[in-house]
Amino acid sequence: MHVGRYRVLYEIKDAHVTIIVIHVGRVG
């Protein structure tokens, strides 16, 4: 099963989006 792999990718993507949102909010 590749559920673990998808879960890790999803968590990394979610963390990346959070960082972008924080950066944009800080710049704006």
mmJSON file of the N, C-alpha and C atoms, coordinates in Angstrom:
{"data_MODEL":{"atom_site":{
"group_PDB":["ATOM","ATOM","ATOM","ATOM","ATOM","ATOM","ATOM","ATOM","ATOM","ATOM","ATOM","ATOM","ATOM","ATOM","ATOM","ATOM","ATOM","ATOM","ATOM","ATOM","ATOM","ATOM","ATOM","ATOM","ATOM","ATOM","ATOM","ATOM","ATOM","ATOM","ATOM","ATOM","ATOM","ATOM","ATOM","ATOM","ATOM","ATOM","ATOM","ATOM","ATOM","ATOM","ATOM","ATOM","ATOM","ATOM","ATOM","ATOM","ATOM","ATOM","ATOM","ATOM","ATOM","ATOM","ATOM","ATOM","ATOM","ATOM","ATOM","ATOM","ATOM","ATOM","ATOM","ATOM","ATOM","ATOM","ATOM","ATOM","ATOM","ATOM","ATOM","ATOM","ATOM","ATOM","ATOM","ATOM","ATOM","ATOM","ATOM","ATOM","ATOM","ATOM","ATOM","ATOM"],
"id":[1,2,3,4,5,6,7,8,9,10,11,12,13,14,15,16,17,18,19,20,21,22,23,24,25,26,27,28,29,30,31,32,33,34,35,36,37,38,39,40,41,42,43,44,45,46,47,48,49,50,51,52,53,54,55,56,57,58,59,60,61,62,63,64,65,66,67,68,69,70,71,72,73,74,75,76,77,78,79,80,81,82,83,84],
"type_symbol":["N","C","C","N","C","C","N","C","C","N","C","C","N","C","C","N","C","C","N","C","C","N","C","C","N","C","C","N","C","C","N","C","C","N","C","C","N","C","C","N","C","C","N","C","C","N","C","C","N","C","C","N","C","C","N","C","C","N","C","C","N","C","C","N","C","C","N","C","C","N","C","C","N","C","C","N","C","C","N","C","C","N","C","C"],
"label_atom_id":["N","CA","C","N","CA","C","N","CA","C","N","CA","C","N","CA","C","N","CA","C","N","CA","C","N","CA","C","N","CA","C","N","CA","C","N","CA","C","N","CA","C","N","CA","C","N","CA","C","N","CA","C","N","CA","C","N","CA","C","N","CA","C","N","CA","C","N","CA","C","N","CA","C","N","CA","C","N","CA","C","N","CA","C","N","CA","C","N","CA","C","N","CA","C","N","CA","C"],
"label_alt_id":[null,null,null,null,null,null,null,null,null,null,null,null,null,null,null,null,null,null,null,null,null,null,null,null,null,null,null,null,null,null,null,null,null,null,null,null,null,null,null,null,null,null,null,null,null,null,null,null,null,null,null,null,null,null,null,null,null,null,null,null,null,null,null,null,null,null,null,null,null,null,null,null,null,null,null,null,null,null,null,null,null,null,null,null],
"label_comp_id":["MET","MET","MET","HIS","HIS","HIS","VAL","VAL","VAL","GLY","GLY","GLY","ARG","ARG","ARG","TYR","TYR","TYR","ARG","ARG","ARG","VAL","VAL","VAL","LEU","LEU","LEU","TYR","TYR","TYR","GLU","GLU","GLU","ILE","ILE","ILE","LYS","LYS","LYS","ASP","ASP","ASP","ALA","ALA","ALA","HIS","HIS","HIS","VAL","VAL","VAL","THR","THR","THR","ILE","ILE","ILE","ILE","ILE","ILE","VAL","VAL","VAL","ILE","ILE","ILE","HIS","HIS","HIS","VAL","VAL","VAL","GLY","GLY","GLY","ARG","ARG","ARG","VAL","VAL","VAL","GLY","GLY","GLY"],
"label_asym_id":["A","A","A","A","A","A","A","A","A","A","A","A","A","A","A","A","A","A","A","A","A","A","A","A","A","A","A","A","A","A","A","A","A","A","A","A","A","A","A","A","A","A","A","A","A","A","A","A","A","A","A","A","A","A","A","A","A","A","A","A","A","A","A","A","A","A","A","A","A","A","A","A","A","A","A","A","A","A","A","A","A","A","A","A"],
"label_entity_id":["1","1","1","1","1","1","1","1","1","1","1","1","1","1","1","1","1","1","1","1","1","1","1","1","1","1","1","1","1","1","1","1","1","1","1","1","1","1","1","1","1","1","1","1","1","1","1","1","1","1","1","1","1","1","1","1","1","1","1","1","1","1","1","1","1","1","1","1","1","1","1","1","1","1","1","1","1","1","1","1","1","1","1","1"],
"label_seq_id":[1,1,1,2,2,2,3,3,3,4,4,4,5,5,5,6,6,6,7,7,7,8,8,8,9,9,9,10,10,10,11,11,11,12,12,12,13,13,13,14,14,14,15,15,15,16,16,16,17,17,17,18,18,18,19,19,19,20,20,20,21,21,21,22,22,22,23,23,23,24,24,24,25,25,25,26,26,26,27,27,27,28,28,28],
"pdbx_PDB_ins_code":[null,null,null,null,null,null,null,null,null,null,null,null,null,null,null,null,null,null,null,null,null,null,null,null,null,null,null,null,null,null,null,null,null,null,null,null,null,null,null,null,null,null,null,null,null,null,null,null,null,null,null,null,null,null,null,null,null,null,null,null,null,null,null,null,null,null,null,null,null,null,null,null,null,null,null,null,null,null,null,null,null,null,null,null],
"Cartn_x":[0.848,0.0,0.881,0.437,1.219,0.563,-0.276,-0.968,0.041,1.07,2.085,2.772,3.089,3.781,2.891,1.616,0.707,0.521,0.492,0.304,1.477,2.688,3.881,3.877,3.567,3.541,2.489,1.329,0.256,0.681,1.348,1.795,2.834,3.765,4.793,4.147,3.177,2.496,1.745,1.066,0.309,1.241,2.394,3.361,3.9,4.147,4.678,3.669,2.395,1.347,1.276,1.391,1.341,2.481,3.677,4.835,4.605,4.041,3.779,2.769,1.72,0.691,1.296,2.129,2.765,3.683,4.434,5.361,4.594,3.53,2.729,2.091,1.584,0.96,1.968,3.216,4.263,4.667,4.756,5.14,4.017,2.767,1.605,1.401],
"Cartn_y":[-1.205,0.0,1.252,2.258,3.497,4.629,4.24,5.261,6.116,5.474,6.21,7.245,6.841,7.773,8.97,8.7,9.799,10.704,10.075,10.864,11.809,11.309,12.149,13.283,12.957,13.996,15.048,14.595,15.529,16.453,15.872,16.696,17.711,17.293,18.207,19.332,18.97,19.97,20.954,20.436,21.287,22.246,21.739,22.578,23.651,23.279,24.232,25.35,24.984,25.992,26.922,26.361,27.182,28.188,27.736,28.635,29.755,29.421,30.437,31.456,30.967,31.873,32.817,32.279,33.117,34.145,33.716,34.628,35.739,35.368,36.368,37.334,36.796,37.646,38.607,38.142,38.982,40.078,39.732,40.716,41.728,41.226,42.098,42.844],
"Cartn_z":[0.0,0.0,0.0,-0.719,-0.827,-0.033,0.928,1.715,2.481,3.038,3.795,2.924,1.68,0.774,0.466,0.145,-0.166,1.048,2.232,3.45,3.662,3.459,3.631,2.616,1.359,0.321,0.652,1.158,1.484,2.626,3.641,4.769,4.324,3.454,2.958,2.146,1.303,0.48,1.367,2.397,3.299,4.037,4.479,5.186,4.245,2.972,2.001,1.753,1.628,1.415,2.619,3.816,5.031,5.047,4.665,4.633,3.625,2.463,1.437,1.957,2.605,3.133,4.167,5.047,6.076,5.419,4.404,3.732,3.015,2.312,1.592,2.588,3.698,4.709,5.311,5.455,6.037,5.055,3.77,2.752,2.573,2.528,2.343,3.613],
"occupancy":[1.0,1.0,1.0,1.0,1.0,1.0,1.0,1.0,1.0,1.0,1.0,1.0,1.0,1.0,1.0,1.0,1.0,1.0,1.0,1.0,1.0,1.0,1.0,1.0,1.0,1.0,1.0,1.0,1.0,1.0,1.0,1.0,1.0,1.0,1.0,1.0,1.0,1.0,1.0,1.0,1.0,1.0,1.0,1.0,1.0,1.0,1.0,1.0,1.0,1.0,1.0,1.0,1.0,1.0,1.0,1.0,1.0,1.0,1.0,1.0,1.0,1.0,1.0,1.0,1.0,1.0,1.0,1.0,1.0,1.0,1.0,1.0,1.0,1.0,1.0,1.0,1.0,1.0,1.0,1.0,1.0,1.0,1.0,1.0],
"B_iso_or_equiv":[0.0,0.0,0.0,0.0,0.0,0.0,0.0,0.0,0.0,0.0,0.0,0.0,0.0,0.0,0.0,0.0,0.0,0.0,0.0,0.0,0.0,0.0,0.0,0.0,0.0,0.0,0.0,0.0,0.0,0.0,0.0,0.0,0.0,0.0,0.0,0.0,0.0,0.0,0.0,0.0,0.0,0.0,0.0,0.0,0.0,0.0,0.0,0.0,0.0,0.0,0.0,0.0,0.0,0.0,0.0,0.0,0.0,0.0,0.0,0.0,0.0,0.0,0.0,0.0,0.0,0.0,0.0,0.0,0.0,0.0,0.0,0.0,0.0,0.0,0.0,0.0,0.0,0.0,0.0,0.0,0.0,0.0,0.0,0.0],
"pdbx_formal_charge":[null,null,null,null,null,null,null,null,null,null,null,null,null,null,null,null,null,null,null,null,null,null,null,null,null,null,null,null,null,null,null,null,null,null,null,null,null,null,null,null,null,null,null,null,null,null,null,null,null,null,null,null,null,null,null,null,null,null,null,null,null,null,null,null,null,null,null,null,null,null,null,null,null,null,null,null,null,null,null,null,null,null,null,null],
"auth_seq_id":[1,1,1,2,2,2,3,3,3,4,4,4,5,5,5,6,6,6,7,7,7,8,8,8,9,9,9,10,10,10,11,11,11,12,12,12,13,13,13,14,14,14,15,15,15,16,16,16,17,17,17,18,18,18,19,19,19,20,20,20,21,21,21,22,22,22,23,23,23,24,24,24,25,25,25,26,26,26,27,27,27,28,28,28],
"auth_comp_id":["MET","MET","MET","HIS","HIS","HIS","VAL","VAL","VAL","GLY","GLY","GLY","ARG","ARG","ARG","TYR","TYR","TYR","ARG","ARG","ARG","VAL","VAL","VAL","LEU","LEU","LEU","TYR","TYR","TYR","GLU","GLU","GLU","ILE","ILE","ILE","LYS","LYS","LYS","ASP","ASP","ASP","ALA","ALA","ALA","HIS","HIS","HIS","VAL","VAL","VAL","THR","THR","THR","ILE","ILE","ILE","ILE","ILE","ILE","VAL","VAL","VAL","ILE","ILE","ILE","HIS","HIS","HIS","VAL","VAL","VAL","GLY","GLY","GLY","ARG","ARG","ARG","VAL","VAL","VAL","GLY","GLY","GLY"],
"auth_asym_id":["A","A","A","A","A","A","A","A","A","A","A","A","A","A","A","A","A","A","A","A","A","A","A","A","A","A","A","A","A","A","A","A","A","A","A","A","A","A","A","A","A","A","A","A","A","A","A","A","A","A","A","A","A","A","A","A","A","A","A","A","A","A","A","A","A","A","A","A","A","A","A","A","A","A","A","A","A","A","A","A","A","A","A","A"],
"auth_atom_id":["N","CA","C","N","CA","C","N","CA","C","N","CA","C","N","CA","C","N","CA","C","N","CA","C","N","CA","C","N","CA","C","N","CA","C","N","CA","C","N","CA","C","N","CA","C","N","CA","C","N","CA","C","N","CA","C","N","CA","C","N","CA","C","N","CA","C","N","CA","C","N","CA","C","N","CA","C","N","CA","C","N","CA","C","N","CA","C","N","CA","C","N","CA","C","N","CA","C"],
"pdbx_PDB_model_num":[1,1,1,1,1,1,1,1,1,1,1,1,1,1,1,1,1,1,1,1,1,1,1,1,1,1,1,1,1,1,1,1,1,1,1,1,1,1,1,1,1,1,1,1,1,1,1,1,1,1,1,1,1,1,1,1,1,1,1,1,1,1,1,1,1,1,1,1,1,1,1,1,1,1,1,1,1,1,1,1,1,1,1,1]
}}}
